[in-house]
């Protein structure tokens, strides 16, 4: 399956548009990750634990979207958009959504 943020794929014309597909995931960051990320904020540097959580959430949302597209008979998804939001009482949860158009090329 080809996944792209562009609206078309070079040298591969869209034969059929099958509809909008999406994937969502919500992942909580635990207290230890929050603590060590806070220390990183003070001393500087990247927060590897948060980066891993972000990557995992993105991959899960994309995989869910891809599975939806496969059920429709698609072999590509074009125009993919990824959105990141914090949710929950104190913003302790991360929500990642992906959406795009399932197509046959």
N, C-alpha and C positions, 0 to 999 in steps of 0.2 A: 504494500500500500504506500502510495506517495502522499506525504503530508507537506503542505506548503502554505506560507502566509500570503503568497501572491494569488491573484485571481485567475491565473492561467499557468500552464506548464509549457515551456518552450518546446515546439515541434510535436506537441501532443494535444490535439484539439479535443475539447470536451464534446462527447457524443450525447450525453444525457445528464441532466441535473436531477438528483434524487431527493434533495431536501437538506434542511439544516440539521446538523448533528452537534451534540455537546457532551461534555464530560465535566464532572465536578468532583472535588475532593475537599475534605476538611481535615486538617491535621493539627493536633495540639502540640505545643512546645512544652516540654516538662520543666520543672523548677531548676534542675541542674543545668540544662542548656541555657535557661534565662540567666542564671547566676554567672556562668562563664562568659556569656555574651556581654553581660554588664561589665565584667572585668575588661574584656576586649575593648568596649566602648571607652573606658577610662584610659587604658594604656595604648590604644590604637591597634590596628590590624584587622584582619578579616575574621568573621565568625564562621569557622568551618562547620560547626554543628548546625547552625541556621541555614547555611548554604546547602547542606545535605538534605535538610527537611524541605526546603524550597524545591530542590531538584526532584525529590521523591514525590512531592505533591503534584508538580508539573507533569512528571512521567505518568502518574496514575490518571490524571485528568485526560491526557492525550490518549492513553491506552483505552480508557472507557469510551471516548469519542470514536476512536478507530473501530472498536467492537460494534458500536451502533452503525457505523458506515458499512461494515462488512455484512451486517444483517440486511441492509438495503441492497446489497449487491454491488457496492461501490469498489473501485480500485484506486481511488484517490480522494483526498479532501483538500479543497482550495479555500483561500481566504481565511485561514485560521487566525483567530484572535485569542490571546491569553490574558486573563485578568487575575490580579492578586488582591485580596482584601483580608483584613484582620476582622475577626468576629468574636463574639462571646462577651461576657461581663467586663473583663478587663483587657479585651483584645488579645487574649491568650491563645486563640485558635487562628490558624491560617486557612483561608479558603482560596482555592485555585479553580478557575473555570476556563474551559476551552470550548470554542465553538467554530464551526466552519460549514462549508457546503460539500456534501457528499456527491461525487460525480463518477461517471464512467468515462474513461479516456480511451 
